[in-house]
Amino acid sequence: MDAEKDEADGPRTSTSVSRGWSNLHLPTWLGLMVASTTVRSTLSHPLHVVLVRKRISAERHPPTLLSMLRLIYRGDGAKPTIRNLYRGFGAAAFGNGLGEVSYLMTLEFGRDRLLDVVPMTATRDAVSAAIADLIAIVLCTPLSVICTRQMTAGYGMAKDMPYANSAATTRQIWSAAADGSVWGGVRGLYAGFSAGLVKVPASALWWASYGQLKVLLYGAAERTWGRDDEGTRQLVGTNWFASTSDNPLINGAAGIAASALTTVVYNPVTVVETRLQSLDPAQHRKGWRVVGIARDLVRHEGWRGFYKGTYVNVGVAVIDGLLFSFMYELTKLGSDKDVTVGG
């Protein structure tokens, strides 16, 4: 069920499986991506605050999800407020928007350019995703470090770090450089960068599995329900949940499965990366780098320490995967130059 098959069967509009760079109206897609990222960041941020704090907890049995939510909501003994659950939201929202736009545009452009070079769809997806992730990591690591410092300030391994707004947090990181040099400040803002690079294969794994799961699920739907006669030419006026060309239930199922698989495989790397980003740069100079963090985990918390927050991590990843797959496919469908709105 790929583009070549569609061409062999005669002209028809693009589908969730075949829709790519050449089908999209780029300004429309850009606007929809920004809106999508803002909505998802707003909905999921409290869960990310919980997840990040669980990763930096030095306790063998950190508080449960609900207990952690209550602790964060209550703050540091002051009046409980919903703002406590949105620490670091500004940096997170901007970083997510910048990262997702750069990531997805690179991904789709790469898929299009590799079409005649790499015959296997899964390989094309994996290579394009890896390149896109590298670009996004370079652009967004400083924002991720700032956000992580804000979310974890005063808790766990970062209990001595005071909370501050984004500008003040940036100054704290920059001024903590060993020699006060520009390069030292840059190193502070790129804490955890090496661990982030290790996660690049996770991005490749997610997209390769997501694409292949969609092919399998849509193929099964076609065999069970029959192929759509009208393709995706109309966005409104069709039974969307029975569609075998653009179906949010199928996309969501593929997104959930790909997210759960990738999260379980890469949870250890995520734990190390979060701890690196939470620490004062001075601690990095004392040996608290990737190897140092990993050794400390094994020595004091055992191998299970690498899987701290796994249940919450998988839960957040499943929610993110469901929301992402739905919004990603919807933004592409809404930007498809061949799609019309009507009954």
Secondary structure in CASP SS format (residue, H / E / C, confidence):
PFRMAT SS
TARGET T0000
AUTHOR 0000-0000-0000
METHOD secondary structure of the structure
MODEL  1
M C 1.00
D C 1.00
A H 1.00
E H 1.00
K H 1.00
D H 1.00
E H 1.00
A H 1.00
D H 1.00
G C 1.00
P C 1.00
R C 1.00
T C 1.00
S C 1.00
T C 1.00
S C 1.00
V C 1.00
S C 1.00
R C 1.00
G C 1.00
W H 1.00
S H 1.00
N H 1.00
L E 1.00
H C 1.00
L H 1.00
P H 1.00
T H 1.00
W H 1.00
L H 1.00
G H 1.00
L H 1.00
M H 1.00
V H 1.00
A H 1.00
S H 1.00
T H 1.00
T H 1.00
V H 1.00
R H 1.00
S H 1.00
T H 1.00
L H 1.00
S H 1.00
H H 1.00
P H 1.00
L H 1.00
H H 1.00
V H 1.00
V H 1.00
L H 1.00
V H 1.00
R H 1.00
K H 1.00
R H 1.00
I H 1.00
S C 1.00
A C 1.00
E C 1.00
R C 1.00
H C 1.00
P C 1.00
P C 1.00
T C 1.00
L H 1.00
L H 1.00
S H 1.00
M H 1.00
L H 1.00
R H 1.00
L H 1.00
I H 1.00
Y H 1.00
R H 1.00
G C 1.00
D C 1.00
G C 1.00
A C 1.00
K C 1.00
P C 1.00
T C 1.00
I H 1.00
R H 1.00
N H 1.00
L H 1.00
Y H 1.00
R C 1.00
G C 1.00
F H 1.00
G H 1.00
A H 1.00
A H 1.00
A H 1.00
F H 1.00
G H 1.00
N H 1.00
G H 1.00
L H 1.00
G H 1.00
E H 1.00
V H 1.00
S H 1.00
Y H 1.00
L H 1.00
M H 1.00
T H 1.00
L H 1.00
E H 1.00
F H 1.00
G H 1.00
R H 1.00
D H 1.00
R H 1.00
L C 1.00
L C 1.00
D C 1.00
V C 1.00
V C 1.00
P C 1.00
M C 1.00
T H 1.00
A H 1.00
T H 1.00
R H 1.00
D H 1.00
A H 1.00
V H 1.00
S H 1.00
A H 1.00
A H 1.00
I H 1.00
A H 1.00
D H 1.00
L H 1.00
I H 1.00
A H 1.00
I H 1.00
V H 1.00
L H 1.00
C H 1.00
T H 1.00
P H 1.00
L H 1.00
S H 1.00
V H 1.00
I H 1.00
C H 1.00
T H 1.00
R H 1.00
Q H 1.00
M H 1.00
T H 1.00
A C 1.00
G C 1.00
Y C 1.00
G H 1.00
M H 1.00
A H 1.00
K C 1.00
D C 1.00
M C 1.00
P C 1.00
Y C 1.00
A C 1.00
N C 1.00
S H 1.00
A H 1.00
A H 1.00
T H 1.00
T H 1.00
R H 1.00
Q H 1.00
I H 1.00
W H 1.00
S H 1.00
A C 1.00
A C 1.00
A C 1.00
D C 1.00
G C 1.00
S C 1.00
V H 1.00
W H 1.00
G H 1.00
G H 1.00
V H 1.00
R H 1.00
G H 1.00
L H 1.00
Y C 1.00
A C 1.00
G C 1.00
F H 1.00
S H 1.00
A H 1.00
G H 1.00
L H 1.00
V H 1.00
K C 1.00
V H 1.00
P H 1.00
A H 1.00
S H 1.00
A H 1.00
L H 1.00
W H 1.00
W H 1.00
A H 1.00
S H 1.00
Y H 1.00
G H 1.00
Q H 1.00
L H 1.00
K H 1.00
V H 1.00
L H 1.00
L H 1.00
Y H 1.00
G H 1.00
A H 1.00
A H 1.00
E H 1.00
R H 1.00
T H 1.00
W H 1.00
G C 1.00
R C 1.00
D C 1.00
D C 1.00
E C 1.00
G C 1.00
T C 1.00
R C 1.00
Q E 1.00
L C 1.00
V C 1.00
G C 1.00
T C 1.00
N C 1.00
W H 1.00
F H 1.00
A H 1.00
S C 1.00
T C 1.00
S C 1.00
D C 1.00
N C 1.00
P H 1.00
L H 1.00
I H 1.00
N H 1.00
G H 1.00
A H 1.00
A H 1.00
G H 1.00
I H 1.00
A H 1.00
A H 1.00
S H 1.00
A H 1.00
L H 1.00
T H 1.00
T H 1.00
V H 1.00
V H 1.00
Y H 1.00
N H 1.00
P H 1.00
V H 1.00
T H 1.00
V H 1.00
V H 1.00
E H 1.00
T H 1.00
R H 1.00
L H 1.00
Q H 1.00
S H 1.00
L C 1.00
D C 1.00
P H 1.00
A H 1.00
Q H 1.00
H H 1.00
R H 1.00
K C 1.00
G C 1.00
W C 1.00
R C 1.00
V H 1.00
V H 1.00
G H 1.00
I H 1.00
A H 1.00
R H 1.00
D H 1.00
L H 1.00
V H 1.00
R H 1.00
H H 1.00
E H 1.00
G C 1.00
W H 1.00
R H 1.00
G H 1.00
F H 1.00
Y H 1.00
K C 1.00
G C 1.00
T H 1.00
Y H 1.00
V H 1.00
N H 1.00
V H 1.00
G H 1.00
V H 1.00
A H 1.00
V H 1.00
I H 1.00
D H 1.00
G H 1.00
L H 1.00
L H 1.00
F H 1.00
S H 1.00
F H 1.00
M H 1.00
Y H 1.00
E H 1.00
L H 1.00
T H 1.00
K H 1.00
L H 1.00
G H 1.00
S H 1.00
D E 1.00
K C 1.00
D C 1.00
V C 1.00
T E 1.00
V C 1.00
G C 1.00
G C 1.00
END
